[in-house]
Amino acid sequence: MTSKSWSKRSAVACVAISLATASVWAQPGPAMALLDPADAAWWQKAGGQTGWRILVPTAAADAGLDKRILSLAEAVREAIKKSEVDPARIYLAGRGPTAAAVFYTISRTPDLWAAGIAVGGSPQPAIDTDRIFAVNFTLAPVLWVGAGADDEPTAKKLSAAGFNLEYRSSQGLTNAAVFEWLSKHTRAAFPLEIDCETNSPTFASCYWIQMAKFDAGERNDVLASTRIPATVHAALDLGAFQYSTEDPGPGLLIGTLPKGYSGPLKQGDRITELNGKSIENVRQYGEMMTTFALPQPVVVMVRRGKENLRLETSVVLPQREAIISARVQAKYLAEDHTIQIVSRTVKEMRVTIPPEWAEKSTLYWNGLALEDIHTPGCILLSIDKELLNASPCK
């Protein structure tokens, strides 16, 4: 592995970095957070002289993505508490199949990260969860190092939708350029302006605001949803199988199968034909599936070692549930000591006031005022019949 440039290897760009062990630290430094602990050895082996720490979740790999995100968030907070890392310089990283998880994780927990880096892969699997909100990347941008022909057009579409994303090709991209990009992004504990959207009370933290209770009746047309809509993909009714997006083909290489999978596929199989038409690669498969507007029976051919299997199955179209989200937008105006908060679908929130904001400040939430704030700390706010209630957080 060279430390001079990024190169394409198995369609994944590689970077050489150094991640020092905790024993050599003299003071809190930057950290790279990884959702997949199996990637830690790859990053460590890369080598170099940057001295970053790796943070990984303790949750099992099959625990589910949301549980692993919560576990990683806990690992980050614990490292900050122990002064092992600089909270302003924690970066989320993923490569290949885990690159999509970078986009998903930042959308779920935007206020933990200075920035994210996704090497190879594609954000599309994250987008197709219907849980990617563009506004959550305002203060946590992502550098996507692409390796595919369709990557740059995808990045342009996301940027046009308000996504704070920078795309770079792996060709000729140096380690110095990558770490220069990362180092210019830092996380402020109390940004003067914040904006977050979520569909889950479990993932409702927004820097110095914690959305505590949702109420769909608390509408606010001023705050539109920034959700990146999922692509409705037709799928083969062969169970919840996953295939490698990095494999060049032919066909689809079946990767991880979920625990308890009872379908006809096995790990390592290749789906090579659909209704008598050869599947050259992942891209062609995606194009073929977009031609299905209605469910219908189909025949697929599967290569298993030297054996070719004929499977009769069907194409199904997923039913998407309506997404109800909550959004909070807030800013602190230092010149007149005012905290302005606008929200949608939020009935109760916790607001943490830093000492420098607590000098006779006035807080406005959706037009309701809380005057003469003198004490820093956490305030529990709730709206009840157009009244703003406030009390110290428990």
N, C-alpha and C positions, 0 to 999 in steps of 0.2 A: 504494500500500500504506500503510495507516494503522498508526501505532504504538500506537494506543489499545486495540484489541481484536482478538481472533481472529475470522475470518470464514470462511464456507464458500465455497470457490471450486473448482469442478470436484470437489465432494465431498471436498476436502482442506482442512483448517484451516491457516491461514497465520500465521506469527509474524514480527514485524519485529525483527531483532536486528542487531548490528554485530559484525563479525569483523575485527579490526585486523590489518595485516600485521606480519610479524616485526620489521621495521625500527623500529617505534615502541615495542617492549617495553623496559622498564627492568628488569623482573624476571619470573620465571616466573609465568604466569597460567593461567586456566582454558582448556580447549580443548573443541571440539566435533569428535568423530570421525564421519566419514561413510563408509559402505561404497561408495557410488556417487559417484565424483568429479564426475559430471555435476550432482549436487545442490549442489556447492560454489558455483557462480555464483548459484543461487537464494538460498542463505543469505547470501552476500555482498551481493547486490542488496537484500536486505530492509532493510539500513541500521539505524541506531541508535547507541548509545554504550556498548556493553558491553565492547568490546575483546577478544573471544575469538579464539583461533586455530582454524583448520580443519585437521584431519589427515585424510588420505585414503590409501588403499592405492596402491601402485605397480603391483600386478598388473593385468593386462588385464581388461576388463569381462566377457569370455567365459571367464575362467580357472577359473570354478567358485567357488561361495560359500565353501567351506572354504579354498581357496587365497587368496581375497581377505581372509578373516578373518585368516589368518596374516600376510598382507602388511600389513594395517592394524595388527595387534598389533606388528609390527616397526617400523612408522612411529611408533607411540606410544612404544615403548621407546627408540627413537633420539631422539625429541624430549625425553624425560625425561633421557636421558644427557647431552644437550647443554644441559640446564637451560633449555629453551625453553618448557616447560609445567610446571604444578604437578601432580605425580602424584596428589595428593589430589583434584583437581578436573578430571577428564577425563570427559566425558559423551558417550554414544553417541546419535546422532540418525538418524532416518529418517522419510520422509514418503511418503504414498501407497503406490505399489507396493513401496517399500523399507522401509516400516514393519515388515513382518513380519521383516525381516532384523535388526532391533533385538533382538527376542525370541530369535531363533536365535543371534545373535552373543554375547549375554550368557550364554546357556546353555552355549555352547562355551568362552568365556573370561571367567568371572565376576569374576576378581580384577583386571581392568584398569580397571574402571569405577566411578565414584562413583554413577552412576545412568544411566538411559536415558530417551529421550523418543521416542515414536512418534506421529506426526501423521497421522491418518486411517488408511487401510488396515485390516488385520486381522491378529491373531496366528495365525489358523487355518492359513495355509500353513506357518508354522514348526512348529506343533503336529503337522501331518500328516507331518513328517519323522521323527517318533518319536524326536527328540533334544532335547526340551524337558523339563528337570528342574526342578521347582518350587524345590527347595532352593538352586539356584544363584542365585536372585534374592533370597536372604535379606539380603545386604549390598549388593546392586545393584538397587534397585527401579526400576520402569518407570512413567512417567507416560504413559498412553495418552489422547490427545486424539481422541475419536471424532466421527464425522460421520454415522454410519448408525443406523437404527432398532434394529438388532440388536446394536449394539456394547456397550451397557451390560449387557444380560443375559449376553453372552459374558464380559465382565469380571467379573461377579459369580460365574460358574461357576469361573473361574480363581482368584479370591480364595478361594473355598470349598475349592479343591484345594490351598491353601497357597502360592499364588503371591503374591509381594510386589508387588502392582499397584495403582495408583491410577487410576481412570477419571474423566475430566472431559469434558463436552461442549464443543465449540468455541464454542457460543453464549455470548457475553458473557465469555469467558475473556481476560483482559488479559495483555499482555507482562509486566507487573510481577508478576502472580501466578505465571506460568510460571517466571520467573527466581528468584523467591523460593522456589519449590518446589525448583528445581535447587540453589540455593545452600545449602540446609539439609542437603544430602547431600554428604558427603565420604568419601573412601576412606582407610582406615587401612592402613599398610604391614604391620602385625602386629596384626590384630584378636585380641582375647582368645578369641573363639570363631569357629570356621569350620566350614563344612559344604558339601561339593561332591559332585556325582555326574556321571559321564561314561560313555560307551560307547566312547571312543577314547583310546588312549595319546598321540595327537598333541595332544589337548585335555585334559590331565590336571593342569593347574596349579591349585592351590588356596591362594592367598596364600602362607603360609610352608611349605606342603607341596607336593611334586611327586610324584604317583603315578608310579612308574617302571616297574614290571612287574605285569602282571595274572595272576591264576590263579583260574579259576572254582571251583577246589576250596577256596579260602579263603572259605567261606561264613560269614555272620553274620546270623542271623535278626533280630537287634536292629535292624539298619539296613535298613528296607524301601526299595524303589525309590520315588522321587518323580516318576517319569516321567509326564507328562501324555499319556494314550493318544491316539493319532491316531484320527481318524474314518475309517473305511473307506468311501471314496467309490467308487461306480461311476463309470466313465469311458467316454468315447467312444473307440473304437479308431481314432483319426485321427492317431496320432503324438503326440509330446510337445509339444503346443501349449500356449501360455499365453494367457489372456484377461484383459482389464482388469476388475478388481473395482470400479473407480471409475466406469466408464461407465454411464449411466442406462438404456441400452437404446435401442431394442428389441434383443432377442437378446444374443449374446455377441460382443463386439468382439475379434477375434484380434490379439494384440499380438506379442511377440517369439517367433520360431520358432528353435529351436536350430540351430547350425551343422550342415550336412549333412542337414537335415530333408528327407525324401522323401515326406511325406504329401500329401494333396490340397488342403490349406489354404494360403492366402497371407496375409501380414500385411495387415490392414485388412478381411479378410472378416468377415461377421457370420453366426453360426449362428442362424437365426430360427425353425426348427421342429424338433420331435422327434416322430416317429411321428404327424405331422399336427396336433400341438398347438403353438400359438404359444408361443415363449419371450419373455416380456415383459422380463425383466431377469436379472441374475446370481442374485438371490435365488430367483426362481422356478425357474431351471435347477437350482439346488442341491436344491430340494424335489423336482423331478421325478426327479433321479438317485437320491434316497433310496428311491424306490419299487421299484428294481431289486434283487432279492435273488439273482438268478442271471444268468449271461451269456446274452445273447440277441441276435438280429439286430434292427437298427433302421434307420429311414430318417431322414435329416436334410436340411433345406433350408438352403442357404448363399447369402447375398446378396453378390455381388461386383460392386460398382459398380451398374449397371443390370440386371445379369444375375442370375437365380436358378438355382442349381445343385442337383440332386437327387443325394445321395450315399447309397449303401447301405453300411452299416458294421455294427458290433455294439457292445454294451455289455460291458465287461470289468470284473472285480473284482480289484483287486491282491492278491497274496499277500504278507502281511506276515511278515518273518523274525523269529524270536525275538530279543529285545533282551537282551543280557547286559551289565550295567553294573557299574561299580565306584563305591564311595562311601567317602569319608573324612570323619570328624567329629572335631574336636579342640578342646581349650581349654587355656588356661594359667591355673592357680590361683595367684595371686601370694602369697596368705597362707601357703601351704606349699611354694612353689617346685616345683610339679608340673605337668608337661605330660601330659595324658591324650589318647590317640588311640585311636579305634575305627574299624575299616575293614571293608569287605567286598570280596572279589575282588582284594585288593591284596597282593602278595608282597614288593614292594620299594618304598621311597619315600625321597625326600630331604627332610630337615627342616632348615630354617634357624632357628637360635637367635639372637635379638638379644642384645646385651650385657646388657640389663637382666633377661634371663631366665636368664643363665648363672652364677648364684651358687648352687652346690651343688644344682642342680635334679635332679629325678628324672623320667625319662620312662617312661610306661607305654603300650605298644602292644598292644592286645587282651589285656591282663593280663600281658604280659611286661615286665620292668623293665630300664631302663638307668639306673644310679645315678651320682650325683656328677658331673654335667655341670658343668665349670668354664669351658670355652672356647666363646665364641660362634662362629657360623659354620654351615656346612652339614655335616650328618651323613647318611651313607648307611646306611639301615636295611634289613635283610632278615630274613625269617622262614624258617628251614629246620628242619623236623622239631621244631617247638615251641621252637626256640632263636632268640633275638634277637641278630643280628649287627650290629655297628656299626663304621663306619670313616669317616674324613674323605672328603668328596666330592672327586672328581677335578675 
